[in-house]
């Protein structure tokens, strides 16, 4: 290993010595030359050599001397070359204005000399400086203009620069297929030129592009080629590549290799304090531990990754962090936190998309000044042929002209008359159109008023129907229950009932009171829904808590009827209006109790299906016929007597249906006559997407 390093150092020193020796020879040759044109050529070679070793100050000294000499001799080729190299040095010093000015000036001179190769080199240099400044659209135009000439001359060094520029520009304007095409072209040249740094950059970019295309095998192949290169011993290179490579193996659930590369990447980036690489490693390690069920470790790593992503303003990794935190909290059952992560994810994603769309611009055609195939031919002179006419022909022509003039005047007069008529017709037509439009507008207003009156009439009819329905129920069912209770109280007040008789009548009195209470409860909710005043206020709540509360209310009635309760309810969450759900459960339990007899059972349960919560209330009561099932959830006030002749309004199930649907749920029934019924309610577990 030491020998190899020694050889490399010696080789570098010999190359440096050789370059220095060449420069010294050129400087010596320049000093002893007498002919001015030869001085310019030698000076240009010297400027090129100094530019290649980045000695820009010395190069500028020779440029200034050569520029003065070239101008004195009016040596256009020398002026063009010197102007070009001066622009190159300005570009290296980030002096954009002087660089672009120099490039454009040199391009004009090369075009005058018909030197298409030099024009192509200038276009390539302009493309590079524009792309580096973020003017991708403009840079693309110049680089594309240079490609054809450079390819025809097999200038691989310049092509390497051009292909890399184009790939970078296409990548930044998100034309990824084009970016892949030019990175692969650049890579082929870089490998042939032994350009290790350039080939590593191309391998990394190609791996990233194929990863975005979900072609993870290709991404792994390119990342591993970076690790195989001589520069892979560099911690900065390994720190970037290892976390990405680990993430690619994680896509195939190859946990052993993913763990190996991610831990290596984590250790290197921690040691070198490279937060960008550390962020990649932590996000992918968090994903790995989440997939393998190590939730506490995953949470610790993801929270650390989130802090770094915010500090670096790395939106790509921050999006990944939000997505993984949502999955982690969902797995832990922290649904409220999961909702918050999901909201942050979509908010950031939408902002990033809007900025990306406003940034990307479509490619335009190459301007005329970039056309390398322009014609340099001079315009040909045209011969002017003149003809003479004799006097007779001239007289005849004059007569004809006079005749045509008379005809023309007549036509002009006719045209004026026709134009006047057309103008009158036009104004008349406009007046008619305006009148017609006014009529149409009035008709539209009348139609809208009629529609509004029709809607108001319909609404008043609905309100009137609700009122009639309310009065009907109050005057019959509610009146019967209240009259019965009032009668018991009068008998007790008059002393007509003994204590023993009153005790015997208490269950019936209690039943009448319960019926009246439930009837009022349903009437209020039904009238609210009919008046369109119900607005759900959804939240996450525990279904088992609702069952526990509502089952306590019917304990005594179930005991008095001799009905057994089986509670299979589980602790689970639904996303709906809790008070509305309580009304639904209370109605369904009351119905089950109503149609059960002594010895029957009522079973309550709940379970999860396809991300929703399903609640069921089943009984072994008298059941429902197929004919009557279709009438249950309509607004037709369908009702039947209970097993103890309990009465109902027929509104309970229609209220249940309306309340469930207001909360984005479904309600249905399965029943067999004589065997019992099961009512199901399905509710969402999270806020439905709009």
matplotlib code that plots the C-alpha trace (Angstrom):
import matplotlib.pyplot as plt

x = [0.0, 2.9, 4.5, 1.3, 1.0, 4.7, 4.3, 1.2, 3.0, 6.0, 3.7, 1.9, 5.2, 6.6, 3.4, 3.6, 7.3, 6.5, 3.8, 6.1, 8.9, 6.6, 5.5, 9.1, 10.1, 7.2, 8.1, 11.7, 10.6, 8.4, 11.3, 13.5, 10.9, 11.2, 8.1, 5.0, 2.5, 4.7, 4.8, 0.9, 0.7, 3.3, 1.6, -1.7, -0.1, 1.3, -2.0, -3.7, -1.1, -1.4, -5.2, -5.1, -3.0, -5.3, -2.6, -5.1, -3.1, -0.1, -2.4, -4.1, -0.7, 0.1, -3.5, -3.1, 0.2, -1.1, -4.3, -2.5, -0.2, -3.1, -5.0, -2.0, -1.6, -5.4, -4.9, -8.5, -7.8, -5.5, -8.1, -10.8, -8.7, -7.5, -11.0, -12.3, -9.6, -10.1, -13.9, -12.9, -10.8, -13.6, -16.0, -13.6, -13.5, -17.4, -17.4, -20.6, -21.1, -17.5, -17.5, -20.7, -19.6, -16.3, -18.0, -20.4, -17.6, -15.4, -18.3, -18.9, -15.2, -15.2, -18.4, -16.7, -13.7, -16.2, -14.6, -17.6, -15.6, -14.6, -18.2, -19.3, -16.7, -17.9, -21.6, -20.5, -18.8, -21.9, -24.1, -21.8, -21.9, -25.7, -26.4, -24.1, -26.1, -29.4, -30.5, -31.2, -33.4, -31.0, -28.0, -29.6, -30.0, -26.3, -25.1, -27.4, -26.1, -22.5, -23.1, -23.3, -20.0, -18.1, -19.4, -18.4, -14.8, -14.6, -13.6, -14.2, -12.9, -15.3, -18.1, -17.7, -18.3, -21.3, -23.0, -22.5, -24.0, -27.0, -27.6, -27.5, -29.9, -32.4, -32.2, -33.0, -36.0, -37.2, -36.9, -35.4, -35.4, -33.3, -31.0, -30.4, -29.6, -26.9, -25.5, -24.9, -23.3, -21.0, -20.2, -19.0, -16.5, -15.5, -14.6, -12.5, -10.7, -10.2, -12.1, -12.7, -14.3, -16.7, -17.6, -18.4, -20.7, -22.4, -22.8, -24.3, -26.8, -27.8, -28.4, -30.6, -32.5, -33.1, -34.2, -36.8, -38.0, -38.4, -35.7, -33.9, -31.7, -30.1, -29.8, -27.9, -25.6, -24.6, -24.1, -21.9, -19.8, -19.1, -18.0, -15.7, -13.9, -10.6, -12.4, -14.6, -11.9, -12.9, -15.3, -17.3, -18.1, -18.9, -21.0, -23.2, -23.5, -23.8, -27.1, -28.6, -27.4, -28.9, -32.2, -32.2, -31.7, -34.5, -36.9, -36.3, -36.6, -33.0, -32.6, -29.1, -27.5, -29.6, -28.5, -24.8, -24.7, -27.0, -24.9, -21.6, -23.1, -24.4, -21.0, -19.1, -21.5, -21.5, -17.7, -17.4, -20.3, -22.0, -25.6, -26.9, -25.6, -26.7, -30.2, -30.4, -29.0, -31.4, -34.5, -33.7, -32.7, -36.0, -37.8, -35.8, -36.6, -40.3, -40.6, -39.0, -41.2, -38.5, -40.8, -39.0, -35.7, -37.5, -39.2, -35.9, -34.2, -37.0, -37.4, -33.7, -34.0, -36.9, -34.8, -31.9, -34.3, -35.9, -32.4, -31.2, -34.6, -34.4, -38.0, -37.5, -36.3, -38.8, -41.6, -40.2, -39.9, -43.6, -44.7, -42.7, -44.0, -47.6, -47.0, -45.3, -48.1, -50.7, -49.0, -48.9, -52.6, -52.0, -54.4, -54.7, -51.0, -51.0, -53.7, -51.4, -48.4, -50.6, -51.8, -48.2, -47.1, -49.8, -49.3, -45.5, -46.1, -48.6, -46.3, -43.3, -45.4, -46.6, -43.0, -41.7, -44.4, -43.7, -39.9, -40.0, -40.3, -40.7, -37.8, -37.9, -36.3, -32.7, -32.4, -31.1, -27.8, -27.0, -27.5, -24.1, -25.2, -25.8, -25.1, -22.0, -22.8, -23.0, -26.3, -26.1, -26.8, -29.9, -30.0, -32.4, -34.2, -35.9, -38.3, -39.2, -42.6, -43.4, -45.7, -48.8, -48.8, -48.5, -51.6, -53.6, -52.6, -53.6, -57.1, -57.5, -56.4, -59.0, -61.7, -60.7, -60.7, -64.4, -65.3, -63.3, -65.1, -68.5, -67.5, -66.4, -69.8, -71.6, -69.4, -70.1, -73.9, -73.6, -71.4, -74.0, -76.8, -74.6, -73.9, -77.6, -78.4, -75.6, -76.9, -80.4, -79.2, -77.3, -80.4, -82.4, -79.7, -79.6, -83.4, -83.3, -80.6, -82.6, -85.6, -83.5, -82.1, -85.6, -86.7, -83.8, -84.6, -88.2, -87.2, -84.8, -87.6, -90.0, -87.4, -86.9, -90.7, -90.9, -88.2, -89.8, -93.2, -91.6, -89.9, -93.1, -94.9, -92.2, -92.5, -96.3, -96.0, -93.6, -96.0, -99.0, -96.9, -95.9, -99.5, -100.7, -98.2, -98.6, -102.4, -102.5, -99.4, -98.0, -101.5, -102.3, -99.1, -99.6, -103.4, -102.6, -100.0, -102.4, -105.2, -103.0, -102.2, -105.9, -106.9, -104.1, -105.1, -108.8, -107.9, -109.6, -106.4, -105.1, -101.4, -101.2, -103.0, -100.8, -97.6, -98.9, -99.5, -96.1, -94.4, -97.1, -96.8, -93.0, -93.4, -95.8, -93.3, -90.4, -92.5, -93.4, -89.7, -88.4, -91.2, -90.3, -86.6, -87.2, -89.7, -87.2, -84.4, -86.7, -88.1, -84.6, -83.5, -86.6, -86.0, -82.4, -80.7, -78.6, -74.8, -72.4, -69.4, -67.1, -64.3, -62.5, -64.4, -64.5, -67.4, -67.3, -67.9, -71.1, -72.4, -71.6, -73.6, -76.7, -76.9, -77.2, -80.4, -82.2, -80.9, -84.2, -86.5, -84.5, -84.7, -88.5, -89.0, -86.7, -84.2, -80.5, -77.7, -74.5, -71.8, -69.1, -68.1, -64.4, -62.4, -62.2, -62.4, -64.7, -64.6, -68.1, -70.4, -70.6, -74.0, -75.6, -74.1, -75.6, -79.0, -78.6, -77.5, -80.3, -82.9, -81.5, -81.4, -84.9, -86.1, -84.3, -85.9, -89.3, -89.4, -87.9, -89.8, -89.0, -85.9, -84.6, -81.1, -79.7, -76.0, -73.9, -70.5, -68.1, -65.1, -62.8, -63.3, -61.3, -60.2, -63.8, -65.6, -68.7, -71.1, -73.9, -76.9, -78.5, -81.6, -83.3, -86.8, -89.7, -87.7, -89.0, -90.6, -89.0, -92.0, -91.5, -87.6, -87.9, -90.2, -87.9, -85.6, -88.2, -90.0, -93.3, -93.7, -93.9, -94.3, -95.6, -96.6, -94.0, -94.1, -95.8, -98.0, -95.5, -96.3, -93.9, -93.8, -92.1, -89.5, -86.6, -85.0, -85.4, -83.7, -80.9, -80.4, -80.1, -77.7, -75.4, -75.3, -74.5, -71.4, -70.3, -71.6, -74.0, -76.8, -78.5, -80.4, -80.4, -83.4, -85.3, -89.0, -89.3, -85.5, -84.4, -82.8, -79.3, -78.8, -75.3, -73.8, -70.6, -68.6, -65.2, -62.1, -60.6, -61.6, -62.8, -60.7, -62.5]
y = [0.0, 2.4, 1.6, 2.5, 5.8, 6.6, 5.9, 8.1, 11.0, 10.6, 10.4, 13.6, 15.4, 14.3, 15.6, 18.9, 19.2, 18.4, 21.1, 23.7, 22.8, 23.3, 26.7, 27.7, 26.6, 28.6, 31.7, 31.4, 30.8, 33.9, 36.0, 35.2, 35.5, 38.5, 38.0, 39.5, 36.9, 34.1, 35.9, 35.9, 32.1, 31.3, 33.6, 31.8, 28.4, 29.9, 31.3, 28.0, 26.1, 28.6, 28.4, 24.6, 24.7, 27.4, 30.1, 32.8, 35.9, 35.0, 34.1, 37.5, 39.2, 37.5, 38.1, 41.9, 41.9, 39.7, 41.6, 44.9, 43.2, 41.5, 44.7, 46.6, 43.9, 43.5, 39.8, 38.7, 35.0, 36.1, 38.7, 36.1, 33.5, 36.0, 37.4, 33.8, 32.9, 36.2, 35.3, 31.8, 33.4, 35.9, 32.9, 31.1, 34.3, 34.4, 37.7, 36.8, 40.1, 40.3, 36.6, 36.8, 39.9, 38.3, 35.1, 37.0, 39.2, 36.2, 34.3, 37.2, 37.2, 33.4, 33.6, 36.2, 33.8, 30.9, 28.9, 26.7, 24.7, 27.7, 29.0, 25.6, 25.8, 29.3, 28.1, 25.3, 27.7, 30.0, 27.0, 26.0, 29.4, 29.8, 26.4, 27.0, 30.2, 28.3, 29.6, 26.1, 26.9, 29.4, 27.1, 24.2, 26.2, 27.1, 23.6, 21.9, 24.3, 23.1, 19.3, 18.5, 20.2, 18.7, 15.2, 15.5, 16.5, 13.8, 16.4, 14.2, 16.6, 19.3, 16.7, 15.5, 19.1, 19.6, 16.3, 17.0, 20.5, 19.2, 16.4, 18.9, 21.3, 18.5, 17.2, 20.6, 21.2, 17.7, 16.2, 13.1, 10.8, 13.4, 13.8, 10.0, 10.0, 12.7, 11.4, 8.0, 9.7, 11.7, 8.6, 6.7, 9.6, 10.0, 6.3, 6.5, 9.7, 8.1, 11.0, 9.4, 12.5, 13.0, 9.3, 9.2, 12.2, 10.6, 7.3, 9.0, 11.1, 8.0, 6.0, 8.8, 9.1, 5.4, 5.4, 8.1, 5.9, 3.0, 1.0, 0.1, -2.6, -0.2, 2.4, -0.2, -1.1, 2.6, 3.3, 0.2, 1.4, 4.6, 2.6, 0.5, 3.6, 5.0, 8.0, 5.7, 5.8, 9.4, 9.7, 12.5, 10.2, 7.2, 9.3, 10.4, 7.0, 4.5, 5.7, 5.9, 2.4, 1.1, 2.8, 1.0, -2.4, -1.5, -1.3, -5.0, -5.8, -7.0, -6.1, -7.5, -5.5, -2.4, -2.6, -3.0, 0.0, 2.3, 1.7, 2.3, 5.5, 6.6, 6.1, 8.0, 10.9, 11.2, 11.2, 13.8, 15.8, 15.7, 16.5, 15.9, 12.3, 11.8, 12.8, 10.2, 7.5, 8.4, 8.4, 5.1, 3.5, 4.7, 3.1, -0.1, -0.4, 0.5, -2.3, -4.8, -3.7, -1.9, 1.1, 2.9, 3.0, 4.0, 6.9, 8.2, 8.1, 9.7, 12.5, 13.3, 13.1, 15.6, 18.2, 17.9, 18.1, 21.3, 22.9, 22.0, 22.8, 19.5, 19.2, 15.7, 14.1, 16.1, 14.7, 11.2, 12.0, 13.0, 9.9, 7.6, 9.4, 9.0, 5.2, 5.0, 6.7, 4.7, 1.5, 2.8, 3.6, 7.4, 8.3, 12.0, 12.4, 10.4, 12.8, 15.7, 14.2, 13.4, 17.1, 18.4, 15.9, 17.1, 20.7, 20.6, 18.4, 20.8, 23.8, 22.0, 21.0, 24.6, 26.0, 23.3, 23.9, 27.7, 27.0, 24.7, 26.3, 24.7, 24.6, 27.1, 26.9, 27.9, 31.5, 32.5, 33.8, 30.2, 28.7, 27.2, 26.3, 29.9, 30.8, 32.9, 33.5, 37.0, 38.1, 38.0, 41.2, 41.3, 42.6, 45.5, 45.2, 48.3, 48.4, 51.3, 52.1, 54.1, 57.1, 55.3, 52.7, 55.5, 57.3, 54.1, 53.4, 56.9, 56.4, 53.1, 54.7, 57.5, 54.9, 52.8, 56.0, 56.6, 53.0, 53.3, 56.4, 54.8, 51.8, 54.0, 55.8, 52.5, 51.3, 54.4, 53.9, 50.2, 51.0, 53.5, 50.9, 48.3, 50.8, 51.5, 47.7, 47.2, 49.8, 48.4, 44.9, 46.0, 47.7, 44.5, 42.4, 44.7, 44.6, 40.8, 40.5, 42.7, 40.5, 37.4, 38.8, 39.7, 36.2, 34.7, 36.9, 35.8, 32.1, 32.5, 34.2, 31.4, 28.8, 30.6, 30.8, 27.1, 26.2, 28.4, 26.8, 23.3, 24.2, 25.6, 22.4, 20.3, 22.5, 22.1, 18.3, 18.2, 20.3, 18.0, 14.9, 16.4, 17.4, 13.9, 12.1, 14.5, 14.3, 10.4, 8.5, 11.1, 12.1, 8.4, 7.9, 11.1, 10.5, 7.1, 8.5, 11.3, 8.8, 6.8, 10.0, 11.1, 7.6, 7.8, 11.4, 10.4, 7.5, 5.1, 2.8, 0.9, 0.8, -2.8, -1.9, 1.1, -1.0, -3.5, -0.7, 0.9, -1.2, -0.1, 3.5, 3.3, 1.8, 4.7, 7.3, 5.6, 5.5, 9.2, 10.1, 8.1, 9.5, 13.1, 12.3, 11.0, 13.7, 16.4, 14.8, 14.0, 17.5, 18.9, 16.7, 17.7, 21.4, 20.8, 22.1, 19.1, 19.7, 16.9, 17.8, 14.8, 13.7, 10.5, 8.7, 5.3, 3.2, 1.0, 4.0, 4.8, 1.2, 1.3, 4.5, 3.5, -0.1, 1.3, 3.1, -0.1, -2.4, -2.2, -2.6, -5.6, -7.2, -6.6, -8.2, -11.2, -10.4, -11.4, -9.0, -10.2, -7.5, -8.3, -4.7, -3.8, -0.6, 1.0, 4.4, 6.0, 9.4, 10.8, 13.1, 11.3, 12.7, 11.6, 8.1, 7.9, 8.7, 5.9, 3.3, 4.4, 3.9, 0.5, -0.8, 0.4, -1.4, -4.6, -4.5, -3.7, -6.8, -9.3, -11.5, -13.3, -15.5, -13.7, -12.2, -8.9, -8.9, -5.8, -6.0, -4.1, -4.9, -3.3, -3.9, -2.2, 0.7, 1.3, 0.5, -1.7, -1.8, -4.5, -4.8, -8.3, -9.8, -13.2, -11.5, -11.9, -10.7, -8.8, -10.1, -9.5, -7.4, -5.0, -4.7, -2.4, 0.0, 0.4, 3.3, 5.4, 8.5, 6.6, 6.3, 2.5, 0.9, -2.3, -3.2, -4.6, -7.9, -6.1, -4.1, -1.2, 1.6, 3.6, 6.6, 4.8, 7.7, 6.0, 4.1, 7.0, 9.3, 6.7, 6.4, 10.2, 10.6, 7.8, 9.2, 12.7, 11.1, 9.4, 6.0, 3.2, 1.4, -1.9, -4.8, -8.6, -10.4, -13.7, -13.8, -15.6, -15.8, -12.3, -9.2, -7.7, -4.0, -2.9, 0.6, 1.3, 4.5, 5.9, 5.7, 8.9, 12.1, 11.1, 12.6, 15.3]
z = [0.0, 0.9, -2.5, -4.3, -2.5, -3.1, -6.8, -7.0, -5.3, -7.6, -10.6, -9.5, -8.9, -12.3, -14.0, -12.1, -12.9, -16.6, -16.7, -15.0, -17.4, -20.5, -19.2, -18.6, -22.1, -23.6, -21.6, -22.8, -26.4, -26.2, -24.9, -27.9, -30.7, -33.0, -35.3, -33.7, -35.1, -33.7, -30.3, -30.3, -31.1, -28.4, -25.9, -26.6, -25.8, -22.6, -21.6, -22.2, -20.1, -17.2, -17.4, -17.1, -13.9, -12.5, -12.5, -13.5, -12.4, -14.6, -17.5, -17.3, -17.5, -20.8, -22.0, -21.6, -23.4, -26.2, -26.6, -27.2, -29.8, -31.6, -31.8, -33.2, -35.9, -36.3, -35.9, -35.6, -34.7, -31.9, -30.7, -30.6, -28.8, -26.2, -25.6, -25.1, -22.5, -20.7, -20.4, -19.1, -16.3, -15.5, -15.2, -12.8, -10.7, -10.7, -12.6, -14.5, -16.4, -17.8, -18.6, -20.6, -22.3, -23.3, -24.5, -26.8, -28.2, -28.9, -30.5, -32.9, -33.9, -34.4, -36.5, -38.7, -39.1, -39.9, -37.1, -36.1, -33.6, -31.6, -31.7, -30.3, -27.5, -26.6, -26.6, -24.3, -21.9, -21.9, -21.2, -18.2, -16.6, -17.1, -15.6, -12.6, -12.0, -12.1, -15.5, -16.7, -19.6, -21.1, -20.3, -22.1, -25.3, -25.5, -24.5, -27.1, -29.7, -29.0, -29.0, -32.7, -33.6, -30.6, -31.4, -35.0, -33.9, -31.1, -28.5, -25.5, -22.9, -24.1, -24.6, -21.0, -19.8, -22.2, -21.3, -17.6, -18.0, -19.9, -17.4, -14.5, -16.2, -17.1, -13.6, -12.1, -14.4, -13.5, -17.0, -15.4, -18.5, -20.4, -17.3, -17.2, -21.0, -20.6, -17.3, -19.0, -22.0, -19.7, -17.7, -20.8, -21.6, -17.9, -17.7, -20.9, -19.6, -16.1, -14.6, -11.2, -9.7, -12.6, -12.9, -9.1, -9.5, -12.5, -10.7, -7.7, -9.8, -11.9, -8.7, -7.3, -10.6, -10.8, -7.2, -7.9, -10.8, -8.3, -10.2, -7.0, -8.4, -10.8, -8.0, -5.9, -8.8, -9.3, -5.6, -5.2, -8.2, -6.2, -3.2, -5.5, -6.8, -5.4, -3.9, -1.7, 1.0, 1.5, 4.5, 2.8, -0.2, 2.0, 4.3, 1.4, -0.3, 2.6, 4.0, 0.5, -0.3, 3.0, 2.1, -1.3, 0.3, 2.8, -0.2, -0.8, 2.9, 2.9, 6.5, 7.0, 4.2, 5.1, 8.7, 7.7, 5.4, 7.6, 10.7, 8.8, 7.4, 10.8, 12.4, 9.7, 9.6, 13.4, 13.5, 10.7, 12.0, 8.6, 9.4, 5.8, 5.8, 9.4, 8.5, 5.7, 8.1, 10.9, 8.7, 7.1, 10.5, 11.9, 9.0, 9.5, 13.2, 12.6, 10.1, 12.6, 15.5, 17.5, 18.1, 20.9, 19.1, 15.8, 17.6, 19.1, 15.7, 13.8, 16.3, 16.0, 12.2, 12.3, 14.2, 11.7, 8.7, 10.0, 10.7, 7.2, 5.6, 3.8, 2.5, 0.9, 4.1, 6.2, 4.1, 4.7, 8.5, 8.6, 6.8, 9.1, 12.3, 11.1, 10.6, 14.0, 15.9, 14.0, 15.1, 18.7, 18.5, 18.9, 16.2, 17.1, 16.7, 13.5, 12.1, 13.0, 11.1, 8.1, 8.0, 8.2, 5.4, 2.9, 3.8, 3.1, 0.0, -1.5, -0.8, -2.4, -5.5, -6.0, -5.8, -8.1, -10.7, -10.7, -11.0, -14.0, -17.4, -20.7, -23.2, -26.0, -29.5, -29.9, -30.8, -34.2, -32.9, -31.8, -35.3, -36.3, -39.7, -40.8, -44.4, -45.1, -48.8, -50.1, -51.8, -55.5, -57.5, -59.6, -63.1, -63.7, -67.0, -68.3, -71.3, -73.5, -74.9, -78.0, -78.0, -79.5, -76.7, -74.2, -75.6, -75.6, -72.1, -71.0, -72.6, -70.8, -67.6, -67.9, -68.6, -65.6, -63.5, -64.4, -63.6, -60.4, -59.3, -60.1, -58.0, -55.1, -55.2, -55.2, -52.3, -50.3, -50.7, -49.8, -46.8, -45.5, -45.9, -44.1, -41.2, -40.8, -40.8, -38.3, -35.9, -36.3, -35.6, -32.6, -31.2, -31.8, -30.1, -27.1, -26.8, -27.1, -24.4, -22.1, -22.6, -22.0, -18.8, -17.5, -18.4, -16.5, -13.5, -13.6, -13.8, -10.9, -8.8, -9.8, -8.7, -5.4, -4.8, -5.7, -3.1, -0.5, -1.1, -0.9, 2.3, 3.8, 2.7, 4.5, 7.6, 7.5, 7.1, 10.1, 12.1, 11.2, 12.1, 15.4, 16.3, 15.2, 17.4, 20.4, 20.1, 20.0, 21.3, 23.7, 24.9, 25.6, 27.7, 29.6, 30.1, 31.5, 33.9, 34.9, 35.5, 37.9, 39.8, 40.0, 41.4, 43.9, 44.9, 45.3, 47.5, 45.0, 45.0, 47.9, 48.6, 47.3, 44.1, 43.5, 44.0, 41.4, 38.9, 39.4, 36.6, 34.1, 35.3, 34.8, 31.3, 30.3, 31.6, 29.7, 26.5, 26.9, 27.6, 24.6, 22.4, 23.3, 22.8, 19.3, 18.4, 19.2, 17.2, 14.3, 14.1, 14.2, 11.3, 9.3, 9.9, 8.7, 11.9, 12.8, 12.3, 13.5, 15.6, 15.1, 17.4, 18.5, 21.3, 23.0, 21.8, 24.9, 27.2, 25.2, 25.6, 29.4, 29.8, 27.8, 29.1, 32.7, 31.6, 30.5, 33.3, 35.3, 32.3, 31.1, 34.6, 34.8, 31.3, 32.2, 29.4, 29.6, 28.4, 26.8, 26.5, 24.0, 23.5, 23.2, 23.8, 20.3, 18.8, 16.2, 14.5, 14.7, 16.8, 20.1, 21.2, 17.8, 18.3, 21.8, 20.3, 17.8, 20.5, 22.8, 20.0, 18.9, 22.5, 23.1, 20.0, 21.0, 24.4, 22.9, 20.7, 23.2, 25.6, 28.9, 28.4, 25.3, 25.1, 23.8, 22.6, 22.0, 20.2, 18.0, 15.7, 13.1, 9.3, 6.5, 8.7, 10.0, 13.2, 13.0, 16.0, 16.3, 18.6, 18.3, 20.0, 20.0, 19.9, 17.5, 14.4, 11.4, 8.2, 4.8, 3.8, 6.8, 6.6, 3.6, 5.6, 8.6, 7.6, 5.6, 6.9, 6.7, 10.5, 10.2, 13.7, 15.3, 18.9, 21.3, 23.1, 26.1, 23.7, 23.8, 21.4, 19.2, 16.8, 13.9, 13.9, 15.8, 13.0, 10.4, 13.0, 13.4, 9.7, 9.3, 12.2, 11.0, 7.4, 8.7, 10.3, 7.0, 8.2, 7.2, 9.1, 8.1, 9.6, 9.3, 10.6, 10.5, 11.6, 14.9, 15.5, 16.2, 14.6, 14.4, 13.6, 12.4, 12.4, 10.5, 11.4, 10.2, 12.4, 11.0, 9.2, 5.7, 2.9, 0.9]

ax = plt.figure().add_subplot(projection="3d")
ax.plot(x, y, z, "-o")
ax.set_aspect("equal")
plt.show()
